[in-house]
Every structure is written in structure tokens, then in C-alpha cells.
Amino acid sequence: MDSLSQIALGAAVSVAVMGRRTAVWKAALWGAVAGTLPDLDVLIDQGDVIRNMVLHRAESHSLFWLTLFSLPFAGLVARLHSEWGLLRRWWLALWLALVTHPLLDAMTVYGTQLALPFSNHPFGVDSIFIIDLFYTLPLLVGVIWVLATRGEHQGHIGQRANAVGLVLSTVYLAWGFAAQQQVEQIARASLAQQGIVAEHLLVTPTPFNTVLWRVVAISGDEYHEGFYSLLDAQPKMAFDRFPRGNTLAAELQGIDSVQRIVAFTKGFYKLEQQGSRLLISDLRMGQEPNYSFTFVVAERHSPPVGLAKPEQISMALDIPRSLKWLWRRALGEQLAPPR
């Protein structure tokens, strides 16, 4: 999730656990710090753009390593504020603020390596977009409310508001997961009616909402992309078909950067040639033909030569046009996606 959501979640969790045992601002401050720390791995240069991508949300998002880190972290905070009597409570608050960060990230499509060092599998539920104000706003309102309260009575009201914010944001996550399951059923039925056999199926929300969903079905050398809004009049989907570039796979299989993307995307990738350049795209983030992560990985020779440092290609996206389509399509209007 985005940094604001993680800060708000960390602060809300810490405030809820610490209650009135310490100053609310202390709990909110250190919860926000704990909610931010895992994402500082973006400051580490792993050597190239693909390594930076696949090694983000790795050790710093591991539940095991974060649990170990929470112990000295809590001790530091308790000592700083001379609150040794609250050490166990500080540990619980900061541990929860730390581990809820990767657990929330795992609800998105990117992939979070929760189980390191035991497994590097990138977990992703895919049921919420990385920026969704419907999730973030209840947390922000609750935290701001509790910080703004003064006096014992108002303080109790603020604590309740913070708790309500946590409950509402969690309910929204549950709603997104339930909506995803409904859309998946509709997608599978529509694919079967059209004679498309899906080897892999991705169902993920479009930006900023959980009403309009994007579905990608991998089928042999092709992938099929469709959209479904919960406000659509009929429970059926149409799909557009695109080449996946499997003919290039054999030529590029020995290139390390390609294999990293193949593994990280769980098969949701496409290969293509533009002039003398060979490209790979992560099909999970973006939509045809604009993807957040498209890389030049090799140049056309016999055989192709992998680049020592892959290059990332920026999306040429018409944002106003895309947002207009997103809004109208979410409301159930049957519109072809912008290409």
C-alpha cells in the first residue's frame, strides 16, 4: 500500500494498543514510524531496476525478521521515554504496527515475501489497489480525532473513534476480498462460455476502488483481458485477446533478469520485440498496452544478448482520458478500454 496508508495504519494500531497508558502523540508517532520502516528498503540499490523491483518487499517485510526487530525497537522507545514499566505494552504495539504493514501489502497484487528466510514466495491476494482512499480515510479520521481530543472524557471518545477507524478499514478489506470472489466466479463462467481455457487467472481492482475489476486470463501463447463492474447490468464479461510472445521465451530463458520477472509475476508476463529491443512486461500492474513495469532485457542478435543493466520503460498514459473511462466504466457503462 501507499506510504500514507501504512503510516495511518501503524499509528492507529499503536494508539489502540497503548490506550491511555502513555501520551497519545507518543503512541501515534512511534506507530507511524513502525508503519514506515519496512518500506525504507526502496532506498537500497540492488544493482538494476529489475532487482530493485523483485527484491522490494523482501527481508524488510518478513514477519520473522520484523518480529525479531520489534524487541530492541520497543526497548529503545521505552528507554527514550523512561517508560520501562510499559516495555511489554510498547513491544506489543510496535510489533503489531510492524507486522500489519506487510500483511496489508500482501492484500495488493505486487507480491510480499512474508515468509523469508524460509520461503521467498511473493504473497499477493490482489483484492485492493495500492492506493484506495476508502481504506485510508477511516484510519486517518480516527487517528486525527484521537490526537485532537483533550481531557479524560474526550480522550475516551477519541480512542473509540480510532477503534472505529480500524474496524471500518478492516471491514473494507473484507469487502474487497468478497467482491473479488464474486467477480472471479463471473469471469470463470464468461471464459468457459467463450471457450477460453485459463491456465492462470488474475482478478484485481482497477485504481482507487473496489467496484471496477480487471481480469487477466493466461491461455497458452495468449492472454485475455476483461473488465467487470459490480454495477454492470449483466453478470458476464467480454475479453480482448493479445499475444504473449511465447516464441521469444526459449531465446530469453538463459537471461537472469527475465527469469526473475517470470518467477515474481507467477506467470503473468508478456514478451515482445520493438525494433532490435526485447521487452518483458508485468501484466499484473497496469492494463493493455500500458504497464507499470516494462523492461528492455535484451537486444536482438543470434542469439539475443541480455543487457547487463535492464532498462525500464515509462508508460505513455493519458491520465485524464484514463480516469474518465475508469469512472464511466465503474458506473456500469459498457465502454471499450482506452488503448
C-alpha positions in Angstrom: 0.0 0.0 0.0 1.0 3.6 -0.3 3.0 5.3 2.5 0.1 7.4 3.8 -2.0 4.2 4.4 0.9 2.5 6.2 1.6 5.5 8.4 -2.1 5.8 9.3 -2.4 2.0 10.0 0.7 1.9 12.1 -0.4 5.0 14.2 -3.9 3.6 14.6 -2.7 0.2 15.7 -0.2 1.6 18.2 -2.7 4.1 19.7 -5.3 1.3 20.1 -2.8 -1.0 21.9 -1.3 1.8 24.2 -4.6 3.3 25.0 -4.3 6.0 27.7 -1.1 4.4 29.3 1.1 6.9 27.6 0.7 10.2 25.8 -1.4 9.6 22.6 1.1 11.5 20.5 3.9 9.1 21.5 1.9 6.1 20.6 0.8 7.7 17.2 4.4 8.9 16.4 6.1 5.6 17.0 3.3 3.6 15.4 3.7 5.8 12.3 7.5 5.2 12.4 7.0 1.4 12.7 4.5 1.6 9.8 7.1 3.4 7.6 10.2 1.4 8.4 9.6 -1.7 6.2 9.4 0.5 3.1 12.8 2.0 3.6 14.2 -0.9 1.6 13.4 1.3 -1.5 16.5 3.3 -0.6 18.7 0.3 -1.2 20.1 -0.1 -4.8 20.1 -3.8 -5.6 22.1 -3.3 -8.8 19.5 -2.8 -11.5 15.8 -1.9 -12.0 14.6 -5.5 -12.1 16.4 -6.5 -8.9 15.1 -3.3 -7.3 11.6 -4.5 -8.2 11.7 -8.1 -7.2 13.7 -7.5 -4.0 11.4 -4.9 -2.7 9.1 -6.2 0.0 11.6 -8.9 0.8 13.6 -9.1 4.1 12.2 -5.8 5.4 8.7 -7.3 5.0 9.4 -10.7 6.6 7.2 -11.5 9.6 10.1 -13.4 11.1 12.7 -10.6 10.8 10.2 -7.9 11.8 9.3 -9.8 15.0 13.0 -10.1 15.9 13.5 -6.3 15.2 10.5 -5.4 17.3 12.2 -6.4 20.6 15.1 -4.0 20.5 12.9 -1.4 18.9 10.5 -1.5 21.8 13.3 -1.4 24.3 14.7 1.7 22.6 11.4 3.5 22.7 10.7 2.6 26.3 14.1 3.8 27.3 13.8 7.0 25.4 10.6 7.9 27.2 11.6 6.4 30.5 8.7 4.0 30.4 10.3 0.7 31.3 7.2 -0.4 33.1 5.4 -0.3 29.7 8.0 -2.3 27.9 5.7 -5.2 27.2 2.9 -2.9 26.0 5.3 -1.0 23.8 6.6 -4.2 22.3 3.0 -5.4 21.5 2.1 -2.0 20.0 5.2 -1.8 17.8 5.2 -5.4 16.8 1.7 -5.1 15.6 2.4 -1.8 13.8 5.4 -3.5 12.1 3.7 -6.8 11.0 0.5 -5.2 9.9 2.5 -3.3 7.3 3.5 -6.4 5.2 0.1 -8.1 5.9 -1.6 -5.1 4.4 0.8 -5.1 1.5 0.0 -8.8 0.9 -3.6 -7.8 0.1 -2.3 -6.0 -3.1 -1.1 -7.5 -6.3 2.6 -6.6 -6.1 3.8 -9.6 -4.1 5.2 -9.5 -0.5 7.8 -12.1 0.7 6.2 -12.6 4.1 7.9 -16.0 4.9 11.6 -15.1 4.5 14.0 -16.6 5.3 12.1 -19.8 5.0 10.5 -19.1 1.6 10.8 -16.3 -1.0 7.3 -16.8 -2.3 5.7 -13.4 -3.1 2.3 -13.5 -1.5 -0.4 -11.4 -3.0 -4.2 -11.6 -2.5 -4.8 -8.9 -5.2 -8.0 -7.6 -3.6 -7.1 -4.0 -3.1 -5.3 -1.4 -5.2 -2.1 0.1 -3.7 -3.9 3.5 -3.3 -7.5 3.4 -2.1 -8.9 6.3 0.0 -11.9 4.3 1.1 -9.4 2.2 3.1 -7.2 5.0 4.3 -9.7 7.7 5.2 -11.3 5.9 8.3 -7.8 5.4 9.7 -6.8 9.0 9.2 -10.0 10.3 10.7 -9.7 8.1 13.7 -6.0 9.0 14.4 -6.6 12.7 13.9 -9.7 12.6 16.1 -7.8 10.9 19.0 -4.9 13.3 18.6 -7.2 16.3 18.7 -9.0 15.3 21.9 -8.3 16.8 25.3 -9.4 15.6 28.8 -10.3 12.2 30.0 -13.9 12.1 28.7 -12.9 13.4 25.2 -9.9 11.1 25.3 -12.2 8.0 25.6 -14.3 9.3 22.7 -11.1 9.7 20.7 -10.0 6.2 21.5 -13.3 4.9 20.3 -13.1 6.9 17.1 -9.7 5.4 16.5 -11.0 1.9 17.1 -13.9 2.5 14.8 -11.5 3.6 12.1 -9.6 0.4 12.4 -12.8 -1.7 12.3 -14.1 0.2 9.2 -10.8 -0.2 7.3 -10.7 -3.9 8.1 -14.3 -4.3 7.0 -13.4 -2.6 3.7 -10.6 -5.2 3.2 -13.0 -8.0 3.8 -15.5 -6.4 1.4 -12.8 -6.2 -1.3 -12.0 -9.9 -0.9 -15.6 -10.8 -1.1 -16.1 -8.7 -4.2 -13.1 -10.3 -5.8 -14.5 -13.8 -5.2 -17.8 -12.8 -6.9 -16.0 -11.3 -9.9 -13.8 -14.4 -10.2 -16.9 -16.6 -10.5 -18.4 -14.4 -13.2 -15.0 -14.3 -15.0 -14.7 -18.1 -15.0 -18.2 -18.6 -16.3 -17.7 -16.0 -19.0 -14.4 -17.6 -20.1 -16.0 -21.0 -20.2 -18.8 -19.7 -22.4 -16.3 -18.2 -24.8 -14.3 -21.4 -24.9 -11.2 -19.9 -23.3 -9.2 -22.3 -21.1 -7.4 -20.2 -18.4 -4.2 -21.7 -17.1 -3.8 -18.8 -14.7 -6.4 -16.2 -13.7 -5.8 -12.8 -12.1 -8.7 -10.8 -10.6 -7.7 -7.4 -9.3 -9.3 -4.0 -8.7 -8.7 -1.1 -11.0 -7.1 2.1 -9.5 -8.6 3.7 -6.4 -11.7 1.5 -6.0 -13.2 -2.0 -5.5 -16.1 -1.5 -7.9 -14.4 -2.0 -11.2 -12.3 -5.1 -11.6 -9.7 -6.1 -14.2 -9.4 -9.8 -15.1 -6.4 -11.4 -17.0 -6.5 -15.0 -18.2 -3.4 -16.7 -19.4 -4.1 -19.2 -22.1 -1.1 -20.7 -24.0 0.5 -18.1 -26.2 -2.2 -15.6 -25.5 -3.7 -13.6 -22.6 -7.2 -12.3 -22.4 -8.1 -9.0 -20.6 -11.5 -8.0 -19.5 -13.2 -5.6 -17.1 -16.3 -6.1 -14.9 -18.1 -3.5 -12.7 -20.2 -4.6 -9.8 -22.7 -2.1 -11.3 -22.9 -3.9 -14.7 -26.4 -4.8 -15.7 -25.5 -8.4 -16.7 -23.1 -10.9 -14.9 -21.0 -11.5 -17.9 -17.7 -10.3 -19.3 -16.1 -9.6 -22.7 -12.4 -10.2 -23.2 -9.8 -8.8 -25.6 -7.1 -11.2 -26.8 -3.4 -10.3 -27.0 -0.2 -12.3 -27.9 2.0 -13.2 -25.0 5.2 -13.7 -27.0 6.0 -17.3 -26.0 8.1 -17.7 -29.2 10.7 -15.5 -27.5 10.7 -17.4 -24.3 13.2 -20.1 -25.5 15.6 -17.4 -26.7 15.5 -15.5 -23.4 15.3 -18.3 -20.9 19.0 -18.0 -20.0 18.8 -14.4 -19.1 18.7 -13.8 -15.3 16.5 -10.7 -15.3 13.9 -12.5 -17.4 13.8 -15.4 -15.1 13.4 -13.1 -12.1 10.3 -11.4 -13.7 8.8 -14.8 -14.7 9.1 -16.1 -11.1 8.0 -12.8 -9.4 4.9 -12.4 -11.6 3.8 -16.0 -11.2 3.5 -16.3 -15.0 1.6 -13.1 -15.6 4.1 -11.6 -18.1 4.4 -10.9 -21.8 7.4 -10.8 -24.1 7.6 -8.6 -27.2 10.1 -7.2 -29.7 10.3 -3.5 -30.5 12.9 -2.9 -33.2 16.1 -4.6 -32.0 14.9 -4.5 -28.3 13.3 -7.4 -26.5 10.9 -6.4 -23.7 9.2 -8.1 -20.8 6.1 -6.6 -19.0 4.5 -7.5 -15.7 0.8 -8.0 -16.7 -0.5 -7.6 -13.2 0.0 -3.8 -12.8 -1.5 -1.5 -15.4 -3.6 -2.5 -18.4 -3.0 -3.1 -22.1 -0.9 -1.5 -23.5 0.4 0.5 -20.6 2.1 -1.4 -17.8 3.9 0.0 -14.7 6.8 -2.4 -15.1 8.1 -2.9 -18.6 11.8 -3.6 -19.1 14.2 -3.8 -22.0 16.1 -7.0 -21.2 18.0 -7.9 -24.4 18.9 -6.8 -27.9 18.2 -8.8 -31.0 21.3 -10.8 -32.1 21.8 -14.5 -32.8 21.3 -15.5 -30.1 19.8 -12.4 -28.2 22.2 -10.7 -25.9 20.9 -9.8 -22.4 21.6 -6.3 -21.2 24.0 -6.0 -18.3 21.6 -3.4 -16.8 18.0 -3.8 -17.9 16.2 -0.5 -18.7 12.7 0.4 -17.5 10.3 2.0 -20.0 7.9 4.7 -18.8 4.2 4.5 -19.6 2.8 6.9 -22.1 -0.5 7.3 -20.3 -3.2 9.8 -21.0 -4.3 10.2 -17.4 -7.4 12.5 -17.9 -8.7 10.1 -20.5 -8.0 7.0 -18.5 -9.7 8.5 -15.3 -12.7 9.5 -17.3 -13.0 5.9 -18.7 -12.4 4.4 -15.3 -15.3 6.5 -13.7 -17.8 5.8 -16.5 -16.9 2.1 -16.7 -17.2 1.7 -12.9 -20.7 3.1 -13.1 -21.6 0.2 -15.4 -21.3 1.9 -18.8 -20.1 -0.5 -21.4 -17.1 1.2 -22.9 -14.1 -0.2 -24.6 -10.9 0.4 -22.6 -8.6 3.1 -23.8 -5.8 1.7 -25.9 
